[in-house]
Structures are given as C-alpha cells and as structure tokens.
Amino acid sequence: MPPETTAAPVHPAPDVIHNIGYRSYGGARLGRAYARRSLYSQSLRGAYGLGRSAKSKILPMLLFAVMCVPAAIVVAVAVFTKMNHLPLEYTRYAIYLQAVIGLFLAAQAPQSVSRDLRFKTVPLYFSRPIERVDYVVAKFAAMTTALFVLTAAPLVTLYAGALLAKLDFVDQTKGFAQGLVSVALLSLLFAGLGLVVAALTPRRGFGVAAVIAVLTISYGAVGTIQGIALNTDNTQIISWLGLFSPITLIDGVQTAFLSATTSFPGGHGPGTGAGVVYLLVLLAAVAGSYGLLTARYRKAGL
C-alpha cells in the first residue's frame, strides 16, 4: 500500500488595503435648510411639469391657461365697452372656476407624494440631514404655492385690466387684496386636503380619483341639502351646512370677512358670528391636514 501523505497546511493570505481612489468630501455642508429648500423647489417645479418630460407639462399648463382665459375675456369686455366696474368680483373668480382648481389638485397632489411612496424612496429622504417635518413642510408649502400661482394669476390679470380701463384705483386695489387673501386661504386648505388624501395610497390613479371624489361629493352633497333646506323654508341651517365642504367653507369665510357675495342658495351666507366659526374650522382643517401628513410619514419613513 502507498504511504499516507499529509497535506501541507494552508495559510490565509495576508490582509491588503487597496487604494481605489476614494476621497473624502471637502466641500461645504449645506445642511437641513438647503435640503428643505431644494425639495420645495423641486416639488413646486414638478407641479407644473418643469424639469420633467414634455407630456408632463401639458395638463398643468393647459389648466393654468384655462384659469387665465376667462379673466382676459372679462378684461377685454370691460375695456372695450367702457364699463365702470368689472362684471366679476375678485373673490368670486376661484369659486366659479373651482372645477379647474380641483382637477389641478387631483392631478398634481398624487404626483407630489404618491411616487415616493410607491417606489419606497421616502426613507432615503429621511437619511441625514433632512427630517420628516422638513419633508412635510416642503411638500405642503410647494403645493400651496402651486395652487396660489394658479388662482392668483387670473386675479392679477383682472386687476391689470381694471387699471387699464381706468376704473377706480382704490376700489380695485381693495377688491384685488381681498381676492388674494381668499385664494391664499383656498390654497392652504386645498393643498392640505389634497396631499392627505393622495398620501393614503401609493397608486397615483387611486389618488387622483380620491381627491376628485372628496371635492365633488362634498360640494354636491352640501349644495343639494342647502337647496332642499331652502325649498322647505329651513333657511337657518343653510349657512351652517357650508362647513362640510372645502369650497363652501372658503365661500363662507370670504362672505363674512371679505365683503364677498355668497353663492349659498337664497343668499343665506354666514354673518360675522358664524364667520368666526367658519374661520376656526378652516384653520383647524389646515392644521389637521399638517398633523395627518406628519403622522403618515412617521410610518412611511420606516
């Protein structure tokens, strides 16, 4: 029999540090504020399709044009017929074009938040230095700004046309300022509600449908019940019913505090006392939306 052979022991190779060219970052560290501003800017640009494909720009730019065209027509009529006042109040413009505003919100709120949830990129945002509160603030502020641009641009057109038509400067400036306050409140309320609804699902299509449903069903239900109350002589509840729909909530606030003409059936808008309740409910809705978004991203960021 052949003699047994013993295998030589295998010694591990010595550890070697390889220099593959990595260098430490030596530039400025811009911190949370810069990250928050960048997220705000990116989200605002994205709401109008800027920095995205040409297809992404079509709908927001089309809706922006639809918002501004009626204002241009009103201005043209006022100038060429030499009216002594505009045929449309500044505070009424957004109420009349609420469907356009709703479509813009339904399209852009899911675009702002749903993709981050769907592709699970939210935790990447919450790596240092940005925090959850920074993400929520940036998204909320960006959507509010986008809506304010959409709703304030036609008011600027109306105001410029009024001055061109040489209408009373003081009256037009007062009406313009009231209109800006109204659309600022509308932008805050709609942005909060739209983002909360859109953040509930990572599916953009579901988010679009849900936002449209919240706005249209609530408005339709409130309007229907108000009409029934008017026909049955229960006019005392008409003004209180407006608390249950976003657009009628704005209508009530501007009727009570901004000298606006109400769109409630029979002209039964809220007085100053009820207007205080409207304002408190509006502020609570905005604060509640912020709180719900923060809670949503406390879970989504895990």
Residue pairs with C-beta under 8 A, 6 or more apart in sequence:
31 129
32 129
32 130
32 131
32 134
35 129
35 130
35 134
36 130
36 134
36 137
36 138
37 138
39 125
39 130
39 134
39 135
39 138
39 139
39 142
40 137
40 138
40 141
40 142
41 142
42 51
43 112
43 138
43 139
43 142
43 143
44 142
44 145
44 146
45 51
46 52
46 108
46 111
46 112
47 60
47 108
47 111
47 112
47 142
47 143
47 146
48 57
48 60
48 61
48 64
48 146
49 56
49 57
49 58
49 59
49 60
49 61
50 57
59 107
60 104
60 107
60 108
63 100
63 103
63 104
63 107
63 150
64 104
64 149
64 150
64 153
66 97
66 100
67 97
67 100
67 101
67 150
67 151
67 153
67 154
68 153
68 154
68 157
70 93
70 96
70 97
70 154
71 93
71 154
71 155
71 157
71 158
71 161
72 157
72 161
74 86
74 87
74 88
74 158
74 161
75 157
75 158
75 160
75 161
75 162
75 164
75 165
76 161
77 83
77 87
78 86
78 87
78 161
78 162
78 165
78 167
79 161
79 164
79 165
82 165
83 165
83 167
84 167
85 167
85 171
86 158
86 161
86 162
86 167
86 172
86 175
88 96
88 158
89 175
89 179
89 260
89 261
90 155
90 158
90 159
90 175
90 176
90 178
90 179
90 180
90 182
91 175
91 178
91 179
91 182
91 254
91 258
91 259
91 260
91 261
92 260
92 261
92 263
93 151
93 154
93 155
93 158
93 179
94 101
94 151
94 182
94 183
94 186
94 250
95 247
95 250
95 251
95 263
97 154
98 215
98 219
98 247
101 147
101 150
101 151
101 186
101 190
102 211
102 212
102 215
102 216
103 212
104 146
104 147
104 150
105 143
105 147
105 190
105 191
105 194
105 211
105 215
106 194
106 207
106 208
106 209
106 211
106 212
106 215
107 208
108 143
108 146
109 143
109 191
109 194
109 195
109 197
109 198
109 207
109 211
110 198
110 204
110 207
110 208
110 211
111 204
112 139
112 142
112 143
112 195
112 198
113 139
113 195
113 198
113 199
113 207
114 198
114 199
114 201
114 202
114 203
114 204
114 207
115 121
115 204
116 122
116 125
117 199
117 201
117 202
117 300
118 202
118 203
118 204
122 135
122 297
122 300
122 301
123 301
123 302
125 135
125 301
126 132
126 135
126 301
132 294
132 297
132 298
132 301
133 294
135 297
136 290
136 293
136 294
136 297
139 195
139 293
140 191
140 192
140 195
140 289
140 290
140 293
143 191
143 194
143 195
144 187
144 188
144 191
145 187
146 191
147 183
147 186
147 187
147 190
147 191
148 183
148 184
148 187
151 183
151 186
151 187
152 180
152 183
152 184
155 176
155 179
155 180
155 183
158 176
158 179
159 172
159 173
159 176
162 172
162 176
163 169
163 172
178 254
178 258
178 259
178 260
181 254
181 258
182 250
182 253
182 254
182 258
182 260
185 250
185 253
185 254
185 282
186 247
186 250
188 286
189 246
189 249
189 250
189 282
189 285
189 286
190 246
191 289
192 285
192 286
192 288
192 289
192 290
192 293
193 211
193 214
193 246
193 285
193 289
194 211
195 289
195 293
196 289
196 292
196 293
196 296
197 207
197 210
197 211
197 214
198 207
198 210
198 211
199 293
199 296
199 297
199 300
200 207
200 210
200 296
201 207
201 210
214 246
215 246
215 247
218 244
218 245
218 246
219 245
219 246
219 247
219 248
221 244
221 245
222 241
222 242
222 244
222 245
222 248
223 245
223 248
223 265
225 241
226 238
226 241
226 242
226 264
226 265
227 265
229 235
229 237
229 238
229 241
229 265
230 238
230 265
230 266
230 268
235 266
235 268
238 264
238 265
238 266
238 268
239 252
239 264
239 268
239 269
239 270
239 271
239 274
240 270
240 274
241 248
242 248
242 249
242 251
242 252
242 264
242 269
242 270
242 278
243 249
243 252
243 277
243 278
243 281
246 285
248 263
248 264
249 278
249 281
249 282
249 285
250 282
251 260
251 262
251 263
251 264
251 269
252 262
252 264
252 269
252 270
252 274
252 275
252 278
253 275
253 278
253 279
253 282
254 260
255 261
255 262
255 264
255 269
255 270
255 275
256 269
256 270
256 271
256 272
256 274
256 275
256 276
256 278
256 279
257 272
257 275
257 279
261 267
262 268
262 269
262 270
270 277
270 278
